[in-house]
Amino acid sequence: MQTIDLDARDRAILRALQSNGRLTNSELADRVGLSPSACLRRVRLLEESGLIAGYAMILDQRACGLPGTAFIFITLDQQGRQALDAFEDAIRAIPEIPECHLLAGQSDYMIRVVYRDAADLERIHTDILTRLPGVVRVNSTMTLREVKRTTELPV
């Protein structure tokens, strides 16, 4: 990934695309005050630099039948590279876990789990999480309500 010096127009492009990734190049060019060809060149440079990592559709979790969110702290029996790799490989295959973070602190990982209801969360806990490689402790925190969620970064 190459580094790129961002100017005000680049930042405007990034903000606009974060807000609405479906903008056409013409719409984007109008919003940031560039010609379509100049805008497209800048977007391509931002993509090539790795600053724009990709484009995705964001689904409504509730509309997908997954109204529940829990943040779960996982402790492993070992912290060696092989133990971490085995756990991380297993986590990547679980669709109910959209996020996993390696931590510094009391727990080794924090994961975000989405679920249908209490029985579904129990299934995930009992049948999936406690059976992952090296897991010795699972500490769950269920959310009551989502206050803020965004994919936008302050650029």
Residue pairs with C-beta under 8 A, 6 or more apart in sequence:
1 49
1 50
2 48
2 49
2 50
3 49
4 10
4 45
4 46
4 49
4 51
6 14
6 51
6 155
9 32
9 33
9 34
9 42
10 42
10 46
11 155
12 31
12 32
12 33
13 28
13 32
13 39
13 42
13 43
13 46
14 46
14 51
14 52
14 155
15 152
15 155
16 23
16 28
16 31
16 32
17 23
17 28
17 43
17 52
18 151
18 152
18 153
18 155
19 152
21 55
21 56
23 31
25 36
25 39
25 40
25 43
26 36
28 39
28 43
29 35
29 36
29 38
29 39
29 40
32 39
34 42
43 52
46 52
56 151
58 151
61 67
61 69
61 114
65 116
66 114
66 115
66 116
67 116
67 117
68 114
68 115
68 116
68 117
68 118
68 120
68 121
68 142
68 143
69 112
69 113
69 114
69 115
69 142
69 143
69 146
70 112
70 113
70 115
70 121
70 140
70 141
70 142
70 143
71 110
71 111
71 112
71 113
71 140
71 141
71 143
72 110
72 111
72 112
72 113
72 125
72 129
72 138
72 139
72 140
72 141
73 103
73 106
73 107
73 109
73 110
73 137
73 138
73 139
73 140
73 141
74 87
74 107
74 108
74 109
74 110
74 111
74 129
74 132
74 135
74 137
74 138
74 139
75 106
75 107
75 108
75 135
75 136
75 137
75 138
75 139
76 83
76 84
76 87
76 108
76 109
76 134
76 135
76 136
77 83
77 134
77 135
77 136
78 134
79 108
83 133
83 134
84 102
84 108
86 133
86 134
87 108
87 109
87 132
87 133
87 134
87 135
88 100
88 102
90 132
90 133
91 97
91 100
91 109
91 111
91 132
92 100
94 128
96 113
96 114
96 115
96 124
96 128
97 111
97 112
97 113
98 112
98 114
99 111
99 112
100 109
100 110
100 111
100 112
101 109
101 110
101 111
102 108
102 109
103 109
103 110
107 137
107 139
113 121
113 124
115 121
115 124
121 140
121 142
125 138
125 140
129 135
129 138
130 138
